[in-house]
Amino acid sequence: MKNLLLILLIIPSLSFAQLKAGDFYVTDEGRVNWQKVYENESVSFEDLVNTIKGNRVFSDIQVFDDKITFLGDGIKTNPSALGFSRMSTSFYALGDIRAYFTIDYKPGRYRITAINIASKSPVIHLGNPMYAQDPETWQFFPIEESVGNGKGLKKGFIKKESLIMGKAIEKEFQIMKQTTNDDW
């Protein structure tokens, strides 16, 4: 009886949900968002605006006093760049990523937040294998459907797919600085 009581007291304390993996986190509503803060004194708000406007995967760009909002669509993942095999990577981390982004700027630092993150994954047609060749069989699905387990983030996402997807998002934000010195 004492052993049963001990087990009942220990198990709930061990079974907690992980709500953060890298720069991904689970909101109170159960959404999975991505957020990263950069500190860089040499990056101006104008540099950020130019970087966003110069990137072909970003559209619907709106610029405010110290904020930029936009849609990122077609962000490519590359598991092999991080040493992972494509064959052992989940479909949602192999497809393109789509998300709505906000950049909040303060002098010397800025924060990038991605919400409504979706991944392009194949739609499986078990009845007719001919549909597998149709490009329309790939659709965007919210990543919550793949990475959450109802209590937090799945272990596979925490260990691998969060790294793959996080690096894919980060590479789109390499700051392009305008050079004013034309002296070759």
Rosetta blueprint (number, residue, H / E / L):
1 M L
2 K H
3 N H
4 L H
5 L H
6 L H
7 I H
8 L H
9 L H
10 I H
11 I H
12 P H
13 S H
14 L H
15 S L
16 F L
17 A L
18 Q L
19 L L
20 K E
21 A E
22 G L
23 D L
24 F E
25 Y E
26 V E
27 T L
28 D L
29 E L
30 G L
31 R L
32 V E
33 N E
34 W E
35 Q E
36 K E
37 V E
38 Y E
39 E E
40 N L
41 E L
42 S L
43 V L
44 S L
45 F H
46 E H
47 D H
48 L H
49 V H
50 N H
51 T H
52 I H
53 K H
54 G L
55 N L
56 R L
57 V L
58 F E
59 S E
60 D E
61 I E
62 Q E
63 V E
64 F L
65 D L
66 D L
67 K E
68 I E
69 T E
70 F E
71 L E
72 G E
73 D E
74 G E
75 I E
76 K L
77 T L
78 N L
79 P H
80 S H
81 A H
82 L H
83 G L
84 F L
85 S L
86 R L
87 M L
88 S L
89 T L
90 S L
91 F H
92 Y H
93 A H
94 L L
95 G L
96 D L
97 I E
98 R E
99 A E
100 Y E
101 F E
102 T E
103 I E
104 D E
105 Y E
106 K E
107 P L
108 G L
109 R E
110 Y E
111 R E
112 I E
113 T E
114 A E
115 I E
116 N E
117 I E
118 A E
119 S E
120 K E
121 S E
122 P E
123 V L
124 I L
125 H L
126 L L
127 G L
128 N L
129 P H
130 M H
131 Y H
132 A H
133 Q H
134 D L
135 P H
136 E H
137 T H
138 W E
139 Q E
140 F E
141 F E
142 P E
143 I L
144 E H
145 E H
146 S H
147 V H
148 G E
149 N L
150 G L
151 K L
152 G L
153 L E
154 K L
155 K H
156 G H
157 F H
158 I H
159 K H
160 K H
161 E H
162 S H
163 L H
164 I H
165 M H
166 G H
167 K H
168 A H
169 I H
170 E H
171 K H
172 E L
173 F L
174 Q L
175 I L
176 M L
177 K L
178 Q L
179 T L
180 T L
181 N L
182 D L
183 D L
184 W L
